Amino acid sequence: MVDYDVVVIGAGAAGLTLAHRMGQVNERRVSPLRTALVEPPRGPSTPPPRTWCFWEPDGGPWDHLLAARWEDLTVVGPDGAEFRSPAEPYVYKMLRSADVDAHVRATADGHVEQRELYVEDVADGPDHATVSAVAPDGDRVVLTARWVFDSRPPSPPPVGRTHLLQHFRGWFVRTPQDAFDPDAAVLMDLRPPQPRRGVAFGYVLPLSRREALVEYTEFGRTALSTPEYDRALKDYCDRVGLPEVEVTAAEQGVIPMTDARFPTRTGRRLFRVGAAGGATRPSTGYTFSGVARQTSAIADALAADRVPVPPVPHRPRHLLMDAIMLRALASERVSGADFFTRLFAANRLGDVLAFLDGDSRFTRELAMGLTTPVAAMSLSTADHLWHTLRSRATP
Ligand SMILES: Cc1cc2nc3c(=O)[nH]c(=O)nc-3n(C[C@H](O)[C@H](O)[C@H](O)COP(=O)(O)OP(=O)(O)OC[C@H]3O[C@@H](n4cnc5c(N)ncnc54)[C@H](O)[C@@H]3O)c2cc1C
Protein backbone atom coordinates (compact mmCIF):
# COMPACT_ATOMS: atom_id res chain seq x y z
CA MET A 1 0.00 0.00 0.00
CA VAL A 2 1.51 3.35 -1.05
CA ASP A 3 1.02 6.62 0.85
CA TYR A 4 -0.20 8.54 -2.22
CA ASP A 5 -1.17 8.00 -5.82
CA VAL A 6 0.59 11.22 -6.81
CA VAL A 7 3.34 13.26 -5.14
CA VAL A 8 4.01 16.70 -6.64
CA ILE A 9 7.38 18.10 -5.58
CA GLY A 10 7.51 21.91 -5.56
CA ALA A 11 4.66 24.39 -5.34
CA GLY A 12 5.74 26.78 -8.07
CA ALA A 13 3.91 27.38 -11.34
CA ALA A 14 3.97 23.71 -12.35
CA GLY A 15 3.30 22.17 -8.93
CA LEU A 16 0.44 24.54 -8.13
CA THR A 17 -1.16 24.11 -11.55
CA LEU A 18 -0.91 20.34 -11.38
CA ALA A 19 -2.25 20.20 -7.80
CA HIS A 20 -5.14 22.44 -8.89
CA ARG A 21 -5.96 20.11 -11.77
CA MET A 22 -6.18 17.10 -9.43
CA GLY A 23 -9.67 18.21 -8.35
CA GLN A 24 -10.81 18.04 -11.99
CA VAL A 25 -9.05 14.68 -12.40
CA ASN A 26 -10.95 13.27 -9.43
CA GLU A 27 -14.27 14.51 -10.81
CA ARG A 28 -13.59 12.39 -13.90
CA ARG A 29 -12.63 9.24 -11.97
CA VAL A 30 -14.63 6.63 -10.09
CA SER A 31 -12.03 6.46 -7.29
CA PRO A 32 -10.26 9.72 -6.40
CA LEU A 33 -6.45 9.92 -6.42
CA ARG A 34 -4.68 10.88 -3.20
CA THR A 35 -2.14 13.61 -3.88
CA ALA A 36 0.58 15.28 -1.80
CA LEU A 37 1.87 18.75 -2.74
CA VAL A 38 5.32 19.08 -1.20
CA GLU A 39 7.04 22.43 -0.65
CA PRO A 40 9.61 23.47 1.98
CA PRO A 41 8.76 26.25 4.45
CA ARG A 42 9.52 29.70 3.03
CA GLY A 43 13.27 30.28 3.27
CA PRO A 44 16.52 30.29 1.33
CA SER A 45 15.59 27.19 -0.72
CA THR A 46 12.27 28.65 -1.94
CA PRO A 47 12.03 31.25 -4.70
CA PRO A 48 10.62 34.67 -3.76
CA PRO A 49 7.10 35.56 -5.00
CA ARG A 50 7.02 36.62 -8.65
CA THR A 51 4.65 37.64 -11.41
CA TRP A 52 3.73 35.35 -14.27
CA CYS A 53 2.76 36.96 -17.58
CA PHE A 54 1.35 35.03 -20.51
CA TRP A 55 -1.18 35.45 -23.28
CA GLU A 56 -4.31 33.54 -24.19
CA PRO A 57 -7.84 34.48 -25.27
CA ASP A 58 -10.21 35.79 -22.62
CA GLY A 59 -11.99 33.19 -20.51
CA GLY A 60 -8.91 31.38 -19.18
CA PRO A 61 -8.91 29.37 -15.95
CA TRP A 62 -7.03 32.02 -13.93
CA ASP A 63 -8.98 35.07 -15.18
CA HIS A 64 -10.60 35.69 -11.78
CA LEU A 65 -7.13 36.01 -10.19
CA LEU A 66 -5.45 38.32 -12.70
CA ALA A 67 -3.47 41.25 -11.30
CA ALA A 68 -3.82 42.98 -14.69
CA ARG A 69 -4.73 42.37 -18.32
CA TRP A 70 -3.93 44.32 -21.50
CA GLU A 71 -5.52 44.12 -24.94
CA ASP A 72 -3.07 46.54 -26.58
CA LEU A 73 0.68 46.05 -26.67
CA THR A 74 3.48 48.29 -27.90
CA VAL A 75 6.90 47.35 -29.21
CA VAL A 76 9.45 50.18 -29.48
CA GLY A 77 12.38 49.88 -31.88
CA PRO A 78 15.95 51.01 -31.07
CA ASP A 79 15.26 54.30 -32.91
CA GLY A 80 12.09 54.99 -30.89
CA ALA A 81 9.63 53.91 -33.62
CA GLU A 82 6.49 52.63 -31.87
CA PHE A 83 4.38 49.72 -33.05
CA ARG A 84 1.19 49.67 -30.98
CA SER A 85 -1.51 47.17 -31.86
CA PRO A 86 -4.24 44.99 -30.42
CA ALA A 87 -3.01 41.57 -29.29
CA GLU A 88 -6.21 39.91 -30.56
CA PRO A 89 -7.17 37.11 -30.42
CA TYR A 90 -5.07 37.18 -27.27
CA VAL A 91 -5.04 39.19 -24.07
CA TYR A 92 -1.74 39.71 -22.26
CA LYS A 93 -2.27 38.70 -18.63
CA MET A 94 -0.40 39.03 -15.36
CA LEU A 95 -0.79 36.77 -12.34
CA ARG A 96 0.95 37.11 -8.99
CA SER A 97 2.40 33.80 -7.81
CA ALA A 98 1.20 34.55 -4.25
CA ASP A 99 -2.42 34.84 -5.47
CA VAL A 100 -2.19 31.54 -7.36
CA ASP A 101 -0.62 29.88 -4.32
CA ALA A 102 -3.33 31.15 -1.94
CA HIS A 103 -6.13 30.17 -4.32
CA VAL A 104 -4.84 26.67 -5.04
CA ARG A 105 -4.26 25.96 -1.35
CA ALA A 106 -7.65 27.37 -0.32
CA THR A 107 -9.57 25.38 -2.94
CA ALA A 108 -7.60 22.11 -2.74
CA ASP A 109 -10.06 19.34 -2.03
CA GLY A 110 -9.67 16.74 0.71
CA HIS A 111 -7.63 14.52 -1.59
CA VAL A 112 -4.74 17.00 -1.92
CA GLU A 113 -2.57 17.01 1.18
CA GLN A 114 -0.19 19.95 1.61
CA ARG A 115 3.11 18.80 3.10
CA GLU A 116 5.84 21.17 4.35
CA LEU A 117 8.95 19.18 3.51
CA TYR A 118 12.35 19.70 1.94
CA VAL A 119 12.90 16.86 -0.54
CA GLU A 120 16.41 15.43 -0.50
CA ASP A 121 16.08 12.48 -2.81
CA VAL A 122 13.74 10.50 -5.04
CA ALA A 123 14.11 6.83 -5.95
CA ASP A 124 12.36 4.87 -8.65
CA GLY A 125 10.86 1.41 -8.24
CA PRO A 126 8.72 -1.07 -10.18
CA ASP A 127 5.58 -0.58 -8.07
CA HIS A 128 6.14 2.78 -6.46
CA ALA A 129 8.60 5.65 -6.16
CA THR A 130 10.05 6.84 -2.86
CA VAL A 131 10.53 10.46 -1.82
CA SER A 132 12.97 11.13 1.05
CA ALA A 133 12.49 14.46 2.76
CA VAL A 134 13.18 16.47 5.90
CA ALA A 135 10.45 18.12 7.98
CA PRO A 136 10.91 21.62 9.47
CA ASP A 137 11.71 20.05 12.87
CA GLY A 138 14.53 18.00 11.29
CA ASP A 139 12.63 14.69 11.28
CA ARG A 140 13.26 12.45 8.27
CA VAL A 141 10.11 11.59 6.30
CA VAL A 142 9.66 8.99 3.59
CA LEU A 143 6.69 9.13 1.21
CA THR A 144 5.77 6.43 -1.29
CA ALA A 145 3.70 7.13 -4.39
CA ARG A 146 2.61 5.53 -7.63
CA TRP A 147 3.70 8.60 -9.57
CA VAL A 148 6.08 11.44 -8.64
CA PHE A 149 6.16 14.76 -10.52
CA ASP A 150 9.31 16.68 -9.64
CA SER A 151 9.59 20.39 -10.43
CA ARG A 152 12.85 21.07 -8.58
CA PRO A 153 15.52 22.56 -10.84
CA PRO A 154 17.56 19.63 -12.25
CA SER A 155 21.06 19.36 -10.88
CA PRO A 156 23.21 19.42 -12.91
CA PRO A 157 21.11 21.23 -15.54
CA PRO A 158 20.91 19.58 -18.99
CA VAL A 159 23.61 20.75 -21.37
CA GLY A 160 22.88 21.93 -24.91
CA ARG A 161 24.99 23.47 -27.63
CA THR A 162 23.80 27.01 -27.01
CA HIS A 163 23.16 28.42 -23.60
CA LEU A 164 22.07 31.99 -22.99
CA LEU A 165 20.44 33.52 -19.96
CA GLN A 166 17.37 35.69 -19.89
CA HIS A 167 18.23 37.78 -16.86
CA PHE A 168 16.23 40.67 -15.52
CA ARG A 169 15.19 42.88 -12.67
CA GLY A 170 11.89 44.70 -12.36
CA TRP A 171 10.72 47.53 -10.14
CA PHE A 172 7.14 47.93 -9.02
CA VAL A 173 6.94 51.72 -9.16
CA ARG A 174 4.53 54.39 -7.98
CA THR A 175 4.48 57.89 -9.48
CA PRO A 176 3.32 61.13 -7.83
CA GLN A 177 1.06 61.98 -10.81
CA ASP A 178 -0.84 59.95 -13.40
CA ALA A 179 1.81 58.53 -15.71
CA PHE A 180 0.40 55.36 -17.27
CA ASP A 181 -2.38 54.24 -19.57
CA PRO A 182 -3.61 51.11 -17.74
CA ASP A 183 -5.01 49.68 -21.01
CA ALA A 184 -1.73 49.60 -22.88
CA ALA A 185 1.45 47.75 -21.98
CA VAL A 186 4.91 48.08 -23.49
CA LEU A 187 5.95 44.51 -24.27
CA MET A 188 9.44 45.25 -25.55
CA ASP A 189 11.32 48.56 -25.75
CA LEU A 190 14.63 48.12 -27.54
CA ARG A 191 16.01 51.61 -26.87
CA PRO A 192 18.43 50.69 -24.00
CA PRO A 193 22.10 50.42 -25.08
CA GLN A 194 22.57 47.01 -26.67
CA PRO A 195 25.13 44.46 -25.47
CA ARG A 196 27.63 43.13 -28.04
CA ARG A 197 26.03 39.69 -27.91
CA GLY A 198 22.31 39.12 -27.29
CA VAL A 199 19.76 41.84 -26.70
CA ALA A 200 18.62 44.29 -24.02
CA PHE A 201 15.16 45.75 -23.59
CA GLY A 202 12.89 47.40 -21.09
CA TYR A 203 9.17 47.04 -20.64
CA VAL A 204 6.38 48.75 -18.78
CA LEU A 205 3.31 46.90 -17.50
CA PRO A 206 0.92 49.47 -16.00
CA LEU A 207 -1.17 48.33 -13.03
CA SER A 208 -3.04 51.62 -12.61
CA ARG A 209 -2.58 55.23 -13.71
CA ARG A 210 0.18 55.63 -11.10
CA GLU A 211 1.60 52.14 -10.69
CA ALA A 212 3.51 49.84 -13.00
CA LEU A 213 6.02 47.04 -13.22
CA VAL A 214 9.04 48.43 -15.07
CA GLU A 215 11.54 45.79 -16.03
CA TYR A 216 15.02 45.67 -17.60
CA THR A 217 15.93 42.40 -19.37
CA GLU A 218 18.93 41.05 -21.23
CA PHE A 219 19.40 37.86 -23.22
CA GLY A 220 23.12 37.20 -22.77
CA ARG A 221 25.80 35.09 -21.20
CA THR A 222 26.11 36.54 -17.70
CA ALA A 223 23.65 38.09 -15.28
CA LEU A 224 24.29 41.57 -13.89
CA SER A 225 24.73 42.54 -10.25
CA THR A 226 21.76 44.15 -8.50
CA PRO A 227 23.41 47.64 -8.59
CA GLU A 228 23.99 47.20 -12.35
CA TYR A 229 20.33 46.31 -12.90
CA ASP A 230 19.29 49.26 -10.73
CA ARG A 231 21.41 51.62 -12.87
CA ALA A 232 19.89 50.18 -16.05
CA LEU A 233 16.39 50.56 -14.58
CA LYS A 234 17.05 54.15 -13.52
CA ASP A 235 18.31 54.95 -17.04
CA TYR A 236 15.28 53.26 -18.54
CA CYS A 237 12.87 55.13 -16.27
CA ASP A 238 14.53 58.42 -17.31
CA ARG A 239 14.23 57.40 -20.96
CA VAL A 240 10.51 56.74 -20.72
CA GLY A 241 9.83 59.97 -18.83
CA LEU A 242 9.62 58.60 -15.29
CA PRO A 243 12.31 60.61 -13.47
CA GLU A 244 10.59 60.40 -10.09
CA VAL A 245 9.40 56.99 -9.12
CA GLU A 246 8.98 55.38 -5.75
CA VAL A 247 10.10 51.75 -5.92
CA THR A 248 7.67 49.74 -3.81
CA ALA A 249 9.00 46.24 -4.55
CA ALA A 250 11.35 44.44 -6.93
CA GLU A 251 11.63 41.09 -8.66
CA GLN A 252 14.70 39.61 -10.22
CA GLY A 253 15.47 36.38 -12.00
CA VAL A 254 17.40 34.33 -14.48
CA ILE A 255 15.73 31.98 -16.96
CA PRO A 256 17.96 29.62 -18.97
CA MET A 257 17.49 29.86 -22.76
CA THR A 258 18.98 26.73 -24.22
CA ASP A 259 18.63 24.11 -26.93
CA ALA A 260 19.32 21.39 -24.35
CA ARG A 261 16.80 18.57 -24.18
CA PHE A 262 14.81 18.21 -20.97
CA PRO A 263 13.77 14.60 -20.39
CA THR A 264 10.38 14.46 -18.72
CA ARG A 265 10.58 10.79 -17.75
CA THR A 266 13.46 9.95 -15.42
CA GLY A 267 12.23 6.58 -14.19
CA ARG A 268 9.31 4.21 -14.40
CA ARG A 269 7.41 6.31 -11.88
CA LEU A 270 9.43 9.53 -11.83
CA PHE A 271 8.70 12.52 -14.03
CA ARG A 272 9.92 16.10 -14.34
CA VAL A 273 7.51 18.98 -14.87
CA GLY A 274 7.61 22.74 -15.36
CA ALA A 275 10.87 24.47 -16.22
CA ALA A 276 12.63 21.27 -15.11
CA GLY A 277 10.55 19.34 -17.66
CA GLY A 278 11.20 21.60 -20.66
CA ALA A 279 8.16 23.87 -20.26
CA THR A 280 10.23 27.01 -20.92
CA ARG A 281 10.08 28.17 -24.54
CA PRO A 282 13.80 28.51 -25.32
CA SER A 283 13.54 31.64 -27.48
CA THR A 284 11.36 33.66 -25.10
CA GLY A 285 11.76 32.32 -21.56
CA TYR A 286 7.95 32.24 -21.21
CA THR A 287 7.01 29.10 -19.27
CA PHE A 288 3.55 29.60 -17.81
CA SER A 289 1.50 28.55 -20.82
CA GLY A 290 3.82 25.58 -21.48
CA VAL A 291 3.09 24.52 -17.91
CA ALA A 292 -0.65 24.78 -18.62
CA ARG A 293 -0.39 22.50 -21.67
CA GLN A 294 1.89 20.03 -19.92
CA THR A 295 -0.24 19.70 -16.77
CA SER A 296 -3.42 19.41 -18.84
CA ALA A 297 -1.95 16.37 -20.64
CA ILE A 298 -0.89 14.85 -17.31
CA ALA A 299 -4.39 15.37 -15.91
CA ASP A 300 -5.96 13.64 -18.94
CA ALA A 301 -3.64 10.67 -18.49
CA LEU A 302 -4.32 10.41 -14.75
CA ALA A 303 -8.07 10.66 -15.31
CA ALA A 304 -7.87 7.81 -17.82
CA ASP A 305 -5.46 5.67 -15.75
CA ARG A 306 -2.75 5.94 -18.41
CA VAL A 307 0.97 6.29 -17.61
CA PRO A 308 1.13 10.08 -17.10
CA VAL A 309 4.33 10.93 -18.99
CA PRO A 310 4.48 14.75 -19.24
CA PRO A 311 4.86 15.93 -22.84
CA VAL A 312 7.43 18.61 -23.67
CA PRO A 313 4.84 21.30 -24.47
CA HIS A 314 6.56 22.68 -27.60
CA ARG A 315 6.45 21.31 -31.14
CA PRO A 316 9.74 19.87 -32.46
CA ARG A 317 9.82 22.40 -35.33
CA HIS A 318 9.52 25.29 -32.85
CA LEU A 319 12.36 23.89 -30.77
CA LEU A 320 14.41 23.65 -33.97
CA MET A 321 13.61 27.26 -34.90
CA ASP A 322 14.47 28.37 -31.38
CA ALA A 323 17.79 26.52 -31.46
CA ILE A 324 18.65 28.34 -34.71
CA MET A 325 17.59 31.70 -33.32
CA LEU A 326 19.59 31.22 -30.11
CA ARG A 327 22.64 30.20 -32.15
CA ALA A 328 22.26 33.28 -34.35
CA LEU A 329 22.13 35.49 -31.25
CA ALA A 330 24.95 33.74 -29.40
CA SER A 331 27.24 33.78 -32.44
CA GLU A 332 26.54 37.51 -33.00
CA ARG A 333 25.34 36.76 -36.54
CA VAL A 334 22.19 38.72 -35.84
CA SER A 335 21.61 41.76 -33.73
CA GLY A 336 18.82 40.87 -31.32
CA ALA A 337 17.39 44.39 -31.49
CA ASP A 338 17.24 44.24 -35.29
CA PHE A 339 15.72 40.74 -35.25
CA PHE A 340 12.89 41.62 -32.85
CA THR A 341 12.17 45.01 -34.41
CA ARG A 342 11.74 43.48 -37.85
CA LEU A 343 9.63 40.64 -36.50
CA PHE A 344 7.18 42.96 -34.73
CA ALA A 345 7.24 45.72 -37.36
CA ALA A 346 6.45 43.50 -40.33
CA ASN A 347 3.88 41.13 -38.84
CA ARG A 348 0.52 41.33 -37.15
CA LEU A 349 1.05 41.24 -33.37
CA GLY A 350 -1.48 38.41 -32.91
CA ASP A 351 0.47 36.30 -35.43
CA VAL A 352 3.79 36.91 -33.67
CA LEU A 353 2.24 36.02 -30.31
CA ALA A 354 0.71 32.87 -31.83
CA PHE A 355 4.15 31.89 -33.13
CA LEU A 356 5.92 32.66 -29.84
CA ASP A 357 3.46 30.40 -28.02
CA GLY A 358 3.51 27.55 -30.54
CA ASP A 359 0.03 28.24 -31.86
CA SER A 360 0.86 29.20 -35.46
CA ARG A 361 0.65 27.39 -38.78
CA PHE A 362 3.81 26.43 -40.68
CA THR A 363 3.02 28.58 -43.74
CA ARG A 364 2.58 31.65 -41.53
CA GLU A 365 5.86 30.85 -39.78
CA LEU A 366 7.68 30.66 -43.11
CA ALA A 367 6.29 34.05 -44.13
CA MET A 368 7.33 35.46 -40.77
CA GLY A 369 10.80 33.99 -41.15
CA LEU A 370 11.24 36.02 -44.33
CA THR A 371 10.79 39.23 -42.33
CA THR A 372 13.81 38.46 -40.11
CA PRO A 373 17.45 38.96 -41.26
CA VAL A 374 17.29 36.16 -43.84
CA ALA A 375 20.98 35.80 -44.75
CA ALA A 376 22.15 35.61 -41.14
CA MET A 377 19.34 33.23 -40.17
CA SER A 378 20.11 30.99 -43.19
CA LEU A 379 23.77 30.80 -42.12
CA SER A 380 22.70 29.87 -38.60
CA THR A 381 20.32 27.22 -39.98
CA ALA A 382 23.14 25.69 -42.01
CA ASP A 383 25.47 25.88 -39.00
CA HIS A 384 22.88 24.20 -36.77
CA LEU A 385 22.06 21.42 -39.24
CA TRP A 386 25.76 20.77 -39.95
CA HIS A 387 26.50 20.54 -36.23
CA THR A 388 23.51 18.23 -35.63
CA LEU A 389 24.52 15.89 -38.49
CA ARG A 390 28.14 15.84 -37.34
CA SER A 391 27.24 15.08 -33.73
CA ARG A 392 24.97 12.22 -34.90
CA ALA A 393 27.75 10.79 -37.08
CA THR A 394 30.30 10.92 -34.23
CA PRO A 395 29.95 7.78 -32.09
C1 LIG B 1 11.29 36.38 -11.34
C2 LIG B 1 10.75 35.50 -12.45
C3 LIG B 1 9.70 35.96 -13.22
C4 LIG B 1 9.18 35.14 -14.23
N1 LIG B 1 8.16 35.62 -14.99
C5 LIG B 1 7.62 34.83 -15.94
C6 LIG B 1 6.53 35.30 -16.70
O1 LIG B 1 6.10 36.44 -16.56
N2 LIG B 1 5.96 34.45 -17.61
C7 LIG B 1 6.42 33.17 -17.79
O2 LIG B 1 5.85 32.44 -18.60
N3 LIG B 1 7.50 32.75 -17.12
C8 LIG B 1 8.10 33.52 -16.19
N4 LIG B 1 9.17 33.06 -15.48
C9 LIG B 1 9.69 31.73 -15.81
C10 LIG B 1 8.84 30.61 -15.16
O3 LIG B 1 7.49 30.73 -15.49
C11 LIG B 1 8.93 30.62 -13.67
O4 LIG B 1 10.27 30.41 -13.29
C12 LIG B 1 8.04 29.55 -13.05
O5 LIG B 1 7.97 29.84 -11.69
C13 LIG B 1 8.54 28.14 -13.32
O6 LIG B 1 7.67 27.25 -12.69
P1 LIG B 1 8.19 25.86 -12.11
O7 LIG B 1 7.08 25.27 -11.32
O8 LIG B 1 8.80 25.06 -13.18
O9 LIG B 1 9.39 26.26 -11.13
P2 LIG B 1 9.28 27.10 -9.81
O10 LIG B 1 8.15 28.04 -9.86
O11 LIG B 1 10.65 27.65 -9.54
O12 LIG B 1 8.91 26.00 -8.71
C14 LIG B 1 9.83 25.06 -8.22
C15 LIG B 1 9.40 24.77 -6.78
O13 LIG B 1 10.20 23.73 -6.26
C16 LIG B 1 10.42 24.00 -4.91
N5 LIG B 1 11.58 23.29 -4.44
C17 LIG B 1 12.88 23.56 -4.72
N6 LIG B 1 13.67 22.69 -4.06
C18 LIG B 1 12.84 21.87 -3.37
C19 LIG B 1 13.07 20.76 -2.50
N7 LIG B 1 14.30 20.33 -2.22
N8 LIG B 1 12.00 20.14 -1.95
C20 LIG B 1 10.71 20.55 -2.25
N9 LIG B 1 10.46 21.59 -3.05
C21 LIG B 1 11.51 22.23 -3.60
C22 LIG B 1 10.62 25.51 -4.86
O14 LIG B 1 10.42 26.02 -3.55
C23 LIG B 1 9.59 25.98 -5.88
O15 LIG B 1 8.37 26.32 -5.28
C24 LIG B 1 9.74 33.85 -14.47
C25 LIG B 1 10.81 33.42 -13.72
C26 LIG B 1 11.33 34.23 -12.72
C27 LIG B 1 12.53 33.73 -11.95
Ligand as a Chemical Component Dictionary entry (heavy atoms), coordinates in Angstrom:
data_LIG
# 
_chem_comp.id                   LIG 
_chem_comp.type                 NON-POLYMER 
_chem_comp.pdbx_formal_charge   0 
_chem_comp.three_letter_code    LIG 
# 
loop_
_chem_comp_atom.comp_id 
_chem_comp_atom.atom_id 
_chem_comp_atom.alt_atom_id 
_chem_comp_atom.type_symbol 
_chem_comp_atom.charge 
_chem_comp_atom.model_Cartn_x 
_chem_comp_atom.model_Cartn_y 
_chem_comp_atom.model_Cartn_z 
_chem_comp_atom.pdbx_ordinal 
LIG C1  C1  C 0 11.292 36.383 -11.344 1  
LIG C2  C2  C 0 10.752 35.499 -12.449 2  
LIG C3  C3  C 0 9.697  35.961 -13.224 3  
LIG C4  C4  C 0 9.179  35.140 -14.234 4  
LIG N1  N1  N 0 8.161  35.621 -14.994 5  
LIG C5  C5  C 0 7.624  34.830 -15.939 6  
LIG C6  C6  C 0 6.529  35.296 -16.703 7  
LIG O1  O1  O 0 6.103  36.442 -16.564 8  
LIG N2  N2  N 0 5.957  34.451 -17.613 9  
LIG C7  C7  C 0 6.422  33.171 -17.787 10 
LIG O2  O2  O 0 5.845  32.444 -18.601 11 
LIG N3  N3  N 0 7.501  32.746 -17.117 12 
LIG C8  C8  C 0 8.098  33.523 -16.189 13 
LIG N4  N4  N 0 9.165  33.057 -15.479 14 
LIG C9  C9  C 0 9.686  31.731 -15.806 15 
LIG C10 C10 C 0 8.844  30.614 -15.160 16 
LIG O3  O3  O 0 7.486  30.730 -15.485 17 
LIG C11 C11 C 0 8.927  30.618 -13.672 18 
LIG O4  O4  O 0 10.267 30.412 -13.289 19 
LIG C12 C12 C 0 8.040  29.553 -13.054 20 
LIG O5  O5  O 0 7.969  29.837 -11.686 21 
LIG C13 C13 C 0 8.541  28.143 -13.317 22 
LIG O6  O6  O 0 7.672  27.247 -12.689 23 
LIG P1  P1  P 0 8.190  25.861 -12.111 24 
LIG O7  O7  O 0 7.079  25.270 -11.321 25 
LIG O8  O8  O 0 8.798  25.061 -13.180 26 
LIG O9  O9  O 0 9.391  26.261 -11.133 27 
LIG P2  P2  P 0 9.281  27.104 -9.810  28 
LIG O10 O10 O 0 8.149  28.040 -9.862  29 
LIG O11 O11 O 0 10.647 27.646 -9.536  30 
LIG O12 O12 O 0 8.914  26.003 -8.710  31 
LIG C14 C14 C 0 9.831  25.055 -8.219  32 
LIG C15 C15 C 0 9.396  24.771 -6.784  33 
LIG O13 O13 O 0 10.197 23.730 -6.262  34 
LIG C16 C16 C 0 10.418 24.004 -4.909  35 
LIG N5  N5  N 0 11.585 23.286 -4.436  36 
LIG C17 C17 C 0 12.881 23.556 -4.722  37 
LIG N6  N6  N 0 13.670 22.690 -4.059  38 
LIG C18 C18 C 0 12.844 21.865 -3.369  39 
LIG C19 C19 C 0 13.068 20.759 -2.501  40 
LIG N7  N7  N 0 14.303 20.325 -2.224  41 
LIG N8  N8  N 0 11.998 20.139 -1.953  42 
LIG C20 C20 C 0 10.715 20.550 -2.248  43 
LIG N9  N9  N 0 10.461 21.586 -3.054  44 
LIG C21 C21 C 0 11.514 22.230 -3.605  45 
LIG C22 C22 C 0 10.624 25.507 -4.859  46 
LIG O14 O14 O 0 10.419 26.025 -3.549  47 
LIG C23 C23 C 0 9.587  25.980 -5.878  48 
LIG O15 O15 O 0 8.374  26.323 -5.281  49 
LIG C24 C24 C 0 9.737  33.849 -14.470 50 
LIG C25 C25 C 0 10.814 33.425 -13.721 51 
LIG C26 C26 C 0 11.328 34.233 -12.717 52 
LIG C27 C27 C 0 12.527 33.730 -11.949 53 
# 
loop_
_chem_comp_bond.comp_id 
_chem_comp_bond.atom_id_1 
_chem_comp_bond.atom_id_2 
_chem_comp_bond.value_order 
_chem_comp_bond.pdbx_ordinal 
LIG C1  C2  SING 1  
LIG C2  C3  SING 2  
LIG C2  C26 DOUB 3  
LIG C3  C4  DOUB 4  
LIG C4  N1  SING 5  
LIG C4  C24 SING 6  
LIG N1  C5  DOUB 7  
LIG C5  C6  SING 8  
LIG C5  C8  SING 9  
LIG C6  O1  DOUB 10 
LIG C6  N2  SING 11 
LIG N2  C7  SING 12 
LIG C7  O2  DOUB 13 
LIG C7  N3  SING 14 
LIG N3  C8  DOUB 15 
LIG C8  N4  SING 16 
LIG N4  C9  SING 17 
LIG N4  C24 SING 18 
LIG C9  C10 SING 19 
LIG C10 O3  SING 20 
LIG C10 C11 SING 21 
LIG C11 O4  SING 22 
LIG C11 C12 SING 23 
LIG C12 O5  SING 24 
LIG C12 C13 SING 25 
LIG C13 O6  SING 26 
LIG O6  P1  SING 27 
LIG P1  O7  DOUB 28 
LIG P1  O8  SING 29 
LIG P1  O9  SING 30 
LIG O9  P2  SING 31 
LIG P2  O10 DOUB 32 
LIG P2  O11 SING 33 
LIG P2  O12 SING 34 
LIG O12 C14 SING 35 
LIG C14 C15 SING 36 
LIG C15 O13 SING 37 
LIG C15 C23 SING 38 
LIG O13 C16 SING 39 
LIG C16 N5  SING 40 
LIG C16 C22 SING 41 
LIG N5  C17 SING 42 
LIG N5  C21 SING 43 
LIG C17 N6  DOUB 44 
LIG N6  C18 SING 45 
LIG C18 C19 SING 46 
LIG C18 C21 DOUB 47 
LIG C19 N7  SING 48 
LIG C19 N8  DOUB 49 
LIG N8  C20 SING 50 
LIG C20 N9  DOUB 51 
LIG N9  C21 SING 52 
LIG C22 O14 SING 53 
LIG C22 C23 SING 54 
LIG C23 O15 SING 55 
LIG C24 C25 DOUB 56 
LIG C25 C26 SING 57 
LIG C26 C27 SING 58 
# 
